[in-house]
């Protein structure tokens, strides 16, 4: 999302968005060669000596601890560190640039050749997803390595794992070269606590410098249905690279959807084997469907598309995102586009807002798999893009694009529901500039390279949007959910776990040239888990939720109600401004009510800004330091801190000094500890 938290930050999505008869034929040919996921139940029994395994988790916790928050996903998540294994459990650990820190639950299992990890299925399943990490090539660019998969000791399937979409290095926007020197030697870095090119002698950094983005994932159809209690074993065979397994997702995938009353892309020349480019055929099917008022249907298969498919006033349905895959290469442009893009790639794009945008677009039931291996902010290589009004996006699986979905408004009334977005180099979903009355709900987003979900009110406010019941896991950089300015937006009932660095679970920020917050911002019923990262540029820890005044005051009505902050690495709540503007901007009119804080490494509240907030029925336990770390604007006036705390009652639970909000701390006692010691809290438990 940003080059640095304190530096000159820019955000880009890319440039302009360009861009059949009824199918009654049999779909047998289109589906040929595919493993039909919905076939019969296996009769084999678990291997002798297999042991029972803990039930499926959500965000690496018992589901009861996060009940009511997050997406209703169709899979069961199981952590490798809880499975039977002959490998080595790594972690837990939260230090950035390490394999444990980027793992779900901050722990994983590393397999050497011949070692395995074995999962006991908690429910019937005919398909799995494996989240893993294998090493990079010595000079970057990735390697491939096999992983054997057996169920109940039966026939072996082999996944070819790859690190070609992982392993970035260096400063933002990162490099694929592990041996590269500093990309920005004029930026301050914590490693030397200096600006390297302004220091004599100029220091050198150890390479690889700041390795990150270690994990990727792969799906596998098992070919038949297995029952609860059956065992899935993942083995690193002879000759494999050291392989780290983070988790296994297992699920029962429904049969493919067949739509005969539609413009079938096969009848327009699309190739379901993926050998020939199908972009032109899909364009023809779209044109025919619009003329005849039909849907477009993309049957089972893999379709090669290496550019944007422009959509307007059309419905495009696949057979399901396990069956229909739109897959493409990142293609270098002969000359840069007007917006600065130097590549194009697979994606479905509405028309640019400047050209009126697109409307009445409905996309569902297919996967988009790109070939993006680095981050070029001006490139338009997102899975979904452009401006889409009065439209829906449902049931997609998007992997290896830059941003999963990036929209440039003005636009209105878009519903994004039930999608999976994984392994991006930038954002998961971003509403950029004047997006109104739109919904992001019930989506699962894992391993983004920037904010998983963001509203960015650059130039024009995002207004009246709702971000509800989404699950976000392991955003490598920046935040789980970020709101940059805007009016009357709602963030509700989301589950955000394991942000890695330079961000946290939830942020409301006055930054990136965003319009001011006005009206209301409701942050309601969300749950954060193991949030609060270490901010390299400030050399401090962030709160699980943090409000950040960098470019303007934050003075809209912000209501934080009914949220739970579990196992926060540092503070649960932080209100902060950057030091160079600490006497210019403040944060006021923020209200916390009916909050549960279960475990903080430091305080419940860290205030590093002028202003104030009110607190009511904020219950806390397992607090690692004084309840309120109040530095205000660091002027340390005789009248106390510039940040005032208003106690509206019911604020219970202990820190090191008794109830976290003690009378002696009110209204603005200076309790400033710039970098307090961290006391790791115990794991969350039922309240």
matplotlib code that plots the C-alpha trace (Angstrom):
import matplotlib.pyplot as plt

x = [0.0, 2.8, 6.4, 6.9, 4.7, 6.5, 7.8, 6.2, 3.7, 2.0, -0.7, -1.4, -3.7, -2.7, -4.1, -7.1, -9.5, -10.0, -11.8, -23.1, -25.8, -27.4, -25.1, -27.1, -24.2, -22.9, -20.2, -18.5, -15.6, -15.1, -14.9, -12.8, -9.7, -10.9, -11.1, -14.8, -14.8, -18.1, -17.7, -18.3, -17.1, -13.9, -14.1, -10.5, -9.8, -7.2, -3.7, -3.1, -1.7, -3.1, -4.0, -6.9, -6.2, -7.7, -10.8, -10.6, -9.7, -10.5, -7.6, -5.7, -8.1, -11.0, -14.0, -16.0, -13.5, -14.2, -17.9, -19.9, -17.0, -15.6, -16.7, -18.8, -16.1, -16.8, -13.6, -12.1, -8.8, -6.2, -2.9, 0.2, 1.7, -1.2, -1.0, 0.9, 4.4, 7.9, 9.0, 10.0, 7.6, 8.8, 7.7, 5.6, 7.3, 6.2, 9.5, 9.1, 11.2, 10.9, 8.9, 6.9, 5.8, 4.1, 2.4, -1.2, -1.1, 2.6, 3.8, 4.2, 6.1, 9.2, 9.8, 13.1, 13.1, 11.4, 9.4, 5.6, 2.8, -0.5, -4.0, -7.2, -10.1, -12.7, -15.5, -16.1, -13.8, -13.0, -10.5, -7.7, -5.6, -2.1, -0.3, 3.4, 6.8, 9.8, 13.2, 14.0, 16.6, 20.1, 19.8, 16.0, 13.2, 12.1, 12.4, 10.0, 9.9, 7.6, 5.2, 3.5, -0.1, -1.7, -5.1, -5.3, -2.0, -3.5, -2.5, 0.0, -0.6, 2.2, 2.0, 4.7, 5.3, 6.9, 8.4, 8.2, 5.4, 7.0, 10.2, 10.5, 13.3, 14.4, 12.5, 9.2, 8.2, 10.7, 12.9, 13.1, 16.9, 18.2, 21.6, 20.4, 21.6, 19.3, 16.6, 16.3, 19.7, 18.3, 15.6, 16.2, 16.4, 16.3, 19.1, 21.7, 19.4, 20.6, 20.2, 22.8, 23.9, 24.1, 26.3, 30.1, 31.3, 28.2, 27.0, 26.3, 23.3, 23.5, 21.8, 19.3, 17.9, 14.4, 13.2, 9.4, 6.3, 7.4, 4.2, 2.0, -0.8, -2.0, -5.3, -5.7, -8.9, -8.7, -10.8, -13.3, -15.0, -13.3, -15.0, -14.3, -11.5, -9.6, -6.0, -4.2, -0.5, 1.9, 5.4, 8.5, 10.0, 13.6, 15.2, 12.7, 13.7, 13.0, 9.3, 7.3, 3.7, 1.5, -2.0, -4.4, -7.9, -10.2, -13.7, -16.5, -16.8, -20.2, -20.5, -19.9, -22.7, -24.0, -25.9, -27.3, -29.3, -26.3, -23.7, -21.2, -17.6, -16.7, -19.0, -17.0, -13.7, -12.5, -10.0, -10.6, -7.2, -5.4, -3.1, -4.6, -5.5, -9.2, -9.5, -11.0, -13.5, -14.7, -15.0, -17.2, -19.4, -19.9, -20.9, -23.4, -24.8, -25.4, -27.2, -29.4, -29.9, -28.2, -25.6, -22.1, -21.2, -17.6, -17.7, -15.0, -11.5, -8.5, -8.7, -5.6, -6.2, -3.3, -5.0, -8.1, -11.5, -13.7, -17.2, -20.3, -23.9, -23.2, -23.4, -20.5, -20.8, -18.3, -19.0, -17.5, -14.1, -12.7, -13.7, -13.4, -10.1, -9.1, -5.3, -2.8, 0.7, 1.9, 2.8, 5.2, 3.8, 5.8, 5.4, 4.1, 0.4, -0.7, -1.2, 2.4, 1.6, 4.4, 2.6, -0.9, -2.3, -5.4, -8.3, -11.9, -12.2, -15.1, -14.7, -12.8, -14.8, -13.8, -15.5, -18.7, -17.7, -19.6, -22.8, -25.0, -22.0, -22.3, -19.3, -19.5, -18.2, -14.7, -11.0, -8.6, -4.9, -2.3, 1.5, 2.5, 5.8, 6.8, 5.2, 5.0, 2.5, 1.5, 0.7, -2.9, -2.5, -5.3, -7.9, -10.9, -10.6, -12.1, -15.5, -18.4, -21.8, -24.9, -22.9, -22.1, -19.0, -19.5, -17.8, -14.5, -11.0, -8.3, -4.6, -1.2, -2.5, -1.2, -4.4, -7.3, -9.9, -9.1, -11.8, -11.4, -14.6, -16.7, -19.0, -21.9, -23.8, -21.3, -21.7, -18.6, -19.5, -18.2, -14.9, -11.4, -8.4, -5.0, -1.3, -1.4, 1.6, -0.6, -4.2, -6.9, -9.9, -9.6, -12.4, -10.5, -12.1, -15.8, -17.1, -20.6, -23.3, -21.3, -20.7, -17.7, -19.1, -18.3, -15.0, -11.9, -8.5, -5.1, -1.5, -1.9, 1.2, -0.7, -4.0, -6.4, -9.4, -9.2, -11.5, -9.3, -11.0, -8.5, -9.9, -13.5, -15.0, -16.0, -19.5, -22.0, -20.0, -20.1, -17.3, -19.0, -18.2, -14.9, -12.0, -8.5, -5.4, -1.6, -1.4, 2.3, 2.4, 0.0, -3.4, -6.2, -8.8, -7.9, -10.2, -8.5, -11.0, -14.6, -18.1, -20.6, -18.8, -19.2, -16.7, -18.6, -18.2, -14.9, -12.2, -8.6, -5.6, -1.8, -0.9, 2.9, 4.5, 4.0, 0.3, -2.2, -5.7, -7.8, -6.7, -8.5, -5.9, -5.7, -3.0, -2.3, -4.0, -7.4, -10.3, -11.1, -13.3, -16.8, -20.1, -19.6, -17.3, -18.7, -16.3, -18.6, -18.3, -15.0, -12.5, -8.7, -6.2, -2.5, -2.5, -0.3, 2.9, 6.3, 6.6, 10.1, 10.3, 9.0, 10.7, 7.6, 4.7, 1.3, -2.1, -4.5, -6.7, -5.0, -6.1, -3.5, -3.6, -0.8, -2.3, -5.4, -7.3, -9.5, -12.6, -15.6, -17.8, -15.9, -17.8, -15.9, -18.4, -18.6, -15.2, -12.8, -9.0, -7.4, -3.7, -2.5, 1.3, 1.6, -1.4, -5.0, -5.8, -3.5, -4.2, -1.2, 0.3, 3.6, 6.2, 6.8, 3.1, 2.4, 1.5, -0.6, -3.1, -5.3, -7.8, -11.1, -14.7, -13.7, -15.9, -15.0, -17.9, -18.6, -15.1, -13.2, -9.4, -8.0, -4.2, -1.9, 1.9, 1.9, -1.1, -4.8, -4.5, -1.5, -2.0, 0.6, -1.4, -3.4, -7.1, -9.2, -11.5, -14.2, -14.4, -17.4, -17.6, -14.2, -13.2, -9.6, -7.5, -3.9, -2.6, 1.1, 1.8, 0.1, -3.4, -2.9, 0.4, -0.3, 2.3, 0.0, 2.0, 5.3, 5.3, 4.9, 3.1, 2.5, -1.2, -0.7, -0.9, -2.6, -4.7, -7.7, -9.4, -13.1, -14.3, -18.0, -18.0, -17.7, -14.1, -12.8, -10.0, -6.4, -3.1, 0.0, -1.7, -5.2, -8.1, -6.6, -8.5, -7.6, -8.8, -5.3, -4.8, -7.7, -8.2, -4.7, -2.0, 1.3, 2.3, 4.6, 6.9, 8.1, 9.1, 7.7, 8.8, 6.6, 5.1, 3.7, 0.1, -1.3, -3.4, -7.1, -9.7, -13.5, -14.5]
y = [0.0, 2.4, 2.8, 3.5, 4.5, 7.8, 8.5, 9.8, 7.1, 6.5, 4.1, 3.1, 0.6, 1.1, 2.8, 2.9, -0.2, -1.2, -3.4, -17.5, -19.4, -21.1, -24.0, -27.2, -29.4, -32.0, -30.7, -34.1, -32.9, -29.8, -31.8, -34.6, -35.3, -33.4, -35.2, -35.1, -33.9, -35.2, -39.0, -41.7, -42.2, -44.0, -47.1, -47.2, -46.9, -44.7, -46.1, -48.3, -46.2, -42.9, -40.6, -38.3, -34.7, -31.4, -30.3, -27.7, -24.2, -20.7, -18.3, -21.1, -20.9, -23.0, -21.8, -20.9, -18.2, -16.3, -17.2, -14.7, -13.1, -13.8, -15.5, -18.7, -20.6, -24.0, -25.6, -26.8, -25.3, -27.4, -26.2, -28.3, -27.7, -29.6, -32.6, -35.8, -35.3, -36.5, -33.1, -30.1, -27.6, -24.1, -21.2, -19.8, -16.5, -13.1, -11.4, -10.2, -11.8, -15.3, -18.3, -18.6, -15.0, -15.4, -18.7, -18.8, -19.1, -18.1, -21.7, -24.4, -27.7, -28.0, -31.3, -32.7, -35.4, -38.5, -36.7, -36.2, -34.4, -36.2, -34.6, -36.3, -35.1, -33.4, -33.8, -35.3, -34.0, -34.5, -31.6, -30.0, -26.8, -26.9, -23.7, -24.2, -22.6, -23.9, -22.1, -19.6, -20.2, -19.0, -16.0, -15.6, -16.5, -19.6, -23.4, -26.3, -29.2, -32.3, -33.0, -36.5, -36.7, -39.9, -40.6, -43.5, -44.8, -45.3, -44.2, -41.3, -38.0, -35.5, -31.8, -29.7, -27.0, -23.7, -20.6, -18.7, -16.5, -16.1, -14.7, -10.9, -8.9, -5.4, -2.2, -1.3, -2.1, -5.0, -7.0, -10.6, -10.5, -11.8, -10.2, -6.7, -3.7, -1.2, 0.0, 3.3, 4.1, 7.6, 6.2, 5.7, 2.0, 0.4, -2.0, 0.8, 3.4, 5.7, 7.0, 4.9, 7.3, 10.1, 8.1, 8.0, 5.4, 4.2, 1.0, -2.1, -4.4, -8.1, -9.8, -11.2, -8.0, -8.3, -11.5, -11.8, -13.2, -16.8, -18.8, -19.9, -22.5, -25.1, -26.9, -30.6, -32.6, -36.0, -37.7, -39.2, -38.3, -39.3, -39.4, -37.7, -39.6, -40.5, -39.3, -37.1, -37.4, -34.9, -36.3, -34.5, -37.3, -38.0, -35.1, -32.6, -29.2, -28.5, -27.9, -26.0, -26.8, -24.2, -25.7, -27.9, -26.8, -29.6, -29.4, -31.1, -29.4, -29.6, -31.0, -28.6, -26.2, -26.8, -24.0, -25.0, -21.9, -19.6, -18.4, -21.2, -20.0, -23.3, -22.5, -19.4, -21.2, -21.1, -23.9, -25.6, -27.3, -23.9, -24.5, -21.7, -18.2, -17.9, -14.2, -13.5, -16.3, -15.0, -11.5, -13.0, -14.9, -11.7, -9.7, -12.5, -12.8, -9.0, -9.0, -12.0, -11.3, -14.5, -15.3, -16.3, -19.8, -21.0, -24.8, -26.8, -26.4, -24.1, -21.1, -19.1, -15.3, -12.9, -9.5, -7.8, -9.0, -5.9, -6.4, -4.3, -5.3, -9.0, -12.0, -14.5, -17.8, -20.6, -24.2, -23.4, -22.1, -25.6, -26.4, -23.3, -21.5, -18.4, -18.4, -16.1, -14.8, -11.4, -9.8, -6.9, -4.0, -2.8, 0.7, 1.9, 2.6, 6.2, 5.3, 4.0, 0.3, -1.7, -5.1, -6.5, -9.8, -11.8, -9.9, -8.9, -5.1, -2.7, 0.4, 3.3, 5.7, 8.5, 6.6, 6.2, 2.9, -0.4, -1.5, -4.6, -7.0, -10.3, -12.6, -15.9, -19.4, -19.4, -19.0, -16.3, -17.3, -14.8, -14.8, -11.8, -12.4, -8.9, -5.5, -2.7, -0.2, 1.4, -2.0, -2.9, -6.7, -7.2, -10.0, -7.6, -3.9, -0.8, 0.7, -1.6, -0.2, -2.1, -5.3, -8.5, -10.6, -13.9, -17.3, -16.4, -17.8, -15.3, -16.1, -14.6, -11.3, -8.0, -7.0, -9.4, -6.6, -2.9, -0.5, 3.1, 5.1, 7.0, 3.9, 2.6, -0.5, -3.2, -6.4, -8.6, -11.8, -15.3, -15.0, -16.4, -14.2, -15.6, -14.9, -11.4, -9.0, -6.0, -5.6, -8.1, -5.7, -1.9, 0.6, 3.6, 7.0, 7.7, 4.2, 4.4, 2.1, -1.0, -4.2, -6.5, -9.4, -13.1, -13.2, -15.1, -13.3, -14.8, -13.8, -10.4, -8.2, -5.1, -4.2, -7.1, -4.8, -1.0, 1.9, 4.7, 8.1, 9.8, 12.9, 11.7, 10.2, 6.5, 6.7, 4.4, 1.1, -2.0, -4.4, -7.3, -10.9, -11.3, -13.4, -12.0, -14.0, -13.2, -9.9, -9.6, -5.8, -3.2, -3.9, -6.5, -3.8, -0.2, 2.9, 5.9, 8.8, 8.7, 9.1, 6.8, 3.5, 0.3, -2.4, -5.2, -8.8, -9.4, -11.8, -10.6, -12.7, -12.5, -9.3, -9.4, -6.0, -2.2, -2.4, -4.2, -5.7, -2.6, 1.0, 4.2, 6.6, 10.1, 9.4, 8.8, 12.0, 10.8, 13.1, 13.8, 11.4, 12.9, 11.7, 8.4, 5.4, 2.3, -0.5, -3.1, -6.7, -7.5, -9.9, -9.6, -12.4, -12.0, -8.5, -5.6, -5.6, -4.0, -0.8, -0.7, 3.0, 4.1, 1.2, 0.6, -1.8, -1.0, -1.6, -4.3, -1.4, 1.9, 5.3, 7.4, 11.2, 11.9, 14.5, 15.8, 15.8, 12.8, 14.3, 12.4, 10.3, 7.0, 4.3, 1.1, -1.2, -4.9, -5.8, -8.4, -8.0, -11.4, -12.0, -8.6, -8.6, -5.0, -2.7, -3.5, 0.1, 2.8, 6.4, 8.0, 10.8, 11.0, 12.9, 15.7, 16.6, 15.8, 19.4, 19.9, 17.1, 15.4, 12.6, 13.3, 12.1, 8.4, 6.1, 2.6, 0.6, -3.1, -4.2, -7.3, -7.3, -10.8, -10.5, -7.6, -7.6, -4.1, -1.8, -1.7, 1.8, 3.6, 7.3, 9.1, 12.0, 15.0, 14.7, 12.2, 9.2, 7.8, 4.3, 2.3, -1.4, -2.2, -5.4, -6.5, -9.3, -10.6, -7.1, -7.0, -3.4, -0.3, 0.0, 3.3, 4.3, 8.0, 10.1, 12.6, 14.8, 14.3, 17.8, 16.7, 19.8, 20.6, 20.2, 16.6, 14.8, 16.4, 13.2, 13.0, 9.7, 9.9, 7.0, 6.3, 3.4, -0.4, -0.5, -3.5, -5.9, -5.9, -4.8, -4.5, -1.8, -3.2, -2.2, -1.1, 2.2, 3.3, 6.7, 8.0, 7.8, 10.1, 12.3, 12.8, 11.5, 11.2, 7.6, 7.6, 4.7, 5.2, 1.5, -0.6, -4.1, -6.8, -9.5, -12.3, -13.0, -16.4, -17.9, -16.7, -18.6, -18.5, -15.3]
z = [0.0, 0.8, 0.3, 4.0, 6.8, 7.2, 3.7, 0.6, -0.1, -3.4, -4.5, -8.0, -9.7, -13.3, -16.3, -18.6, -18.8, -22.5, -23.6, -30.2, -30.4, -27.4, -26.3, -26.3, -27.2, -24.7, -22.3, -22.3, -24.4, -22.3, -19.1, -20.6, -18.5, -15.5, -12.1, -11.3, -7.8, -6.8, -7.3, -4.7, -1.1, -0.4, 1.7, 2.8, 6.5, 8.3, 8.6, 11.6, 14.4, 13.2, 16.0, 16.3, 15.6, 16.9, 15.2, 12.4, 13.4, 12.2, 12.2, 14.0, 17.0, 18.1, 16.1, 19.2, 20.1, 16.9, 16.5, 14.6, 12.7, 9.3, 6.1, 5.9, 4.0, 2.4, 3.7, 6.9, 8.0, 9.8, 11.0, 10.3, 13.7, 15.3, 12.9, 13.2, 11.7, 11.4, 10.5, 12.6, 14.0, 13.5, 15.6, 17.1, 16.2, 15.1, 14.0, 10.4, 7.6, 9.1, 8.0, 11.3, 11.2, 7.8, 8.8, 9.9, 13.7, 13.5, 13.3, 10.7, 10.0, 7.9, 6.1, 4.9, 2.2, 3.5, 6.2, 6.3, 8.0, 8.2, 8.7, 9.8, 7.9, 10.1, 7.5, 4.1, 1.4, -2.3, -2.6, -0.7, -0.7, 0.7, 1.9, 1.7, 1.3, -0.6, -0.9, -3.6, -6.3, -5.3, -7.7, -7.4, -9.6, -7.7, -8.0, -8.3, -5.9, -5.6, -2.7, -2.5, -1.4, -0.3, 1.4, 3.8, 2.4, -1.1, -4.5, -4.7, -6.3, -6.7, -6.5, -8.1, -5.7, -6.8, -5.3, -8.5, -7.0, -3.6, -2.2, -2.5, -1.1, -0.1, 0.3, -1.2, -4.0, -3.6, -5.8, -7.0, -6.6, -3.3, -3.9, -4.6, -2.7, -1.2, -3.6, -1.7, 0.0, 0.7, 3.1, 6.8, 7.8, 11.2, 10.4, 10.9, 12.4, 9.7, 6.1, 4.4, 1.6, 4.1, 6.5, 6.4, 5.8, 4.0, 5.6, 3.6, 4.3, 4.6, 1.6, 1.1, 2.6, 4.2, 2.6, 2.7, 1.0, 1.5, 1.1, -1.8, -2.1, -4.5, -4.9, -5.6, -6.6, -4.8, -7.5, -5.0, -1.7, 1.6, 4.9, 8.2, 10.0, 6.8, 6.7, 4.2, 4.3, 2.7, 2.1, 0.9, -1.4, -2.1, -3.9, -2.7, -1.3, 2.4, 2.4, 5.0, 5.3, 7.0, 6.7, 4.9, 3.7, 2.9, 1.4, -0.5, -3.9, -5.6, -9.1, -12.0, -13.0, -16.5, -18.2, -21.6, -22.2, -22.6, -25.1, -24.6, -25.3, -26.9, -29.8, -30.5, -30.6, -27.0, -26.2, -22.8, -22.9, -22.5, -25.4, -27.6, -26.6, -25.9, -25.4, -28.8, -28.5, -25.1, -26.6, -29.4, -26.9, -24.9, -28.0, -29.0, -25.5, -25.3, -28.7, -27.7, -24.0, -22.9, -20.3, -21.3, -20.0, -19.7, -19.1, -17.3, -18.6, -18.5, -20.9, -21.8, -21.7, -21.7, -21.6, -20.2, -21.1, -21.2, -19.7, -19.8, -19.5, -19.4, -17.2, -17.3, -15.4, -15.0, -13.9, -10.5, -9.6, -9.1, -12.7, -14.9, -14.9, -16.8, -16.8, -18.4, -18.7, -17.8, -21.1, -21.6, -23.7, -26.6, -25.3, -21.9, -21.7, -21.0, -17.3, -17.1, -17.4, -18.9, -18.7, -19.3, -18.2, -17.5, -16.0, -16.4, -16.5, -16.6, -18.8, -17.3, -15.2, -17.5, -20.4, -18.3, -16.7, -17.0, -15.4, -15.1, -15.0, -13.2, -12.8, -11.0, -10.8, -12.2, -11.2, -12.4, -12.2, -13.3, -13.7, -11.6, -9.8, -8.7, -8.0, -10.4, -9.1, -12.4, -14.0, -14.6, -14.0, -11.5, -11.6, -11.8, -12.5, -14.0, -12.9, -12.4, -11.2, -10.4, -10.7, -8.8, -8.4, -6.7, -6.2, -7.9, -6.9, -7.8, -7.5, -8.7, -10.0, -8.6, -6.8, -6.8, -7.4, -7.9, -8.8, -9.9, -9.5, -9.4, -9.4, -7.3, -6.1, -6.6, -4.5, -4.0, -2.2, -1.5, -3.3, -2.4, -3.1, -2.4, -3.1, -4.4, -4.7, -3.7, -2.4, -2.2, -2.9, -3.2, -3.7, -5.0, -5.6, -5.3, -4.8, -3.2, -1.7, -2.4, -0.4, 0.2, 2.2, 3.0, 1.1, 2.2, 1.5, 2.4, 1.7, 0.1, -0.4, 0.8, 2.4, 2.1, 1.9, 1.5, 0.9, -0.5, -0.9, -3.1, -4.7, -4.2, -1.1, -0.8, 0.7, 2.3, 1.7, 3.9, 4.6, 6.4, 7.5, 5.6, 6.7, 6.2, 7.0, 6.8, 4.9, 4.4, 4.3, 5.6, 7.0, 7.0, 6.5, 5.9, 5.5, 4.1, 4.5, 3.4, 4.7, 6.4, 5.8, 7.9, 8.9, 10.6, 11.8, 10.0, 11.2, 10.7, 11.7, 11.6, 9.8, 9.3, 9.2, 8.8, 9.4, 11.5, 11.5, 11.1, 10.3, 9.8, 8.3, 7.0, 4.4, 0.7, -0.3, 0.9, 1.5, 5.1, 7.2, 7.5, 8.8, 10.5, 10.5, 12.2, 13.2, 14.7, 15.9, 14.3, 15.8, 15.4, 16.2, 16.8, 15.4, 16.0, 14.0, 14.5, 12.5, 11.1, 10.3, 13.7, 15.6, 17.7, 17.8, 16.4, 17.9, 16.6, 15.6, 14.9, 13.9, 12.1, 11.5, 9.0, 6.5, 8.2, 11.5, 12.1, 13.7, 12.2, 14.5, 14.8, 16.7, 17.6, 19.2, 20.1, 18.7, 20.2, 20.1, 20.8, 21.5, 20.4, 20.0, 21.3, 22.1, 21.4, 20.5, 19.1, 18.1, 16.5, 14.4, 12.7, 14.7, 12.1, 12.1, 15.8, 16.5, 13.4, 13.5, 16.1, 16.6, 18.3, 18.5, 18.7, 20.9, 22.1, 23.6, 24.5, 23.6, 24.8, 25.0, 25.6, 25.8, 25.0, 24.8, 26.2, 26.9, 26.1, 24.7, 23.2, 22.6, 20.5, 19.2, 20.5, 20.9, 22.9, 22.9, 25.2, 26.6, 27.9, 28.9, 27.6, 29.4, 29.4, 30.8, 30.4, 29.8, 29.7, 30.8, 32.2, 30.8, 29.1, 27.5, 27.1, 25.3, 23.7, 21.3, 23.2, 24.5, 28.1, 29.3, 33.0, 32.3, 31.2, 28.0, 24.9, 24.6, 27.0, 28.0, 28.9, 31.1, 30.6, 33.0, 32.9, 31.9, 33.8, 33.9, 34.9, 33.7, 35.9, 37.9, 38.4, 36.2, 32.8, 33.0, 36.5, 37.9, 38.3, 34.6, 33.9, 32.0, 30.6, 32.9, 31.1, 31.3, 28.3, 27.7, 24.1, 23.6, 26.4, 27.1, 25.6, 27.7, 25.4, 26.5, 27.0, 24.2, 24.1, 25.9, 26.4, 28.1]

ax = plt.figure().add_subplot(projection="3d")
ax.plot(x, y, z, "-o")
ax.set_aspect("equal")
plt.show()
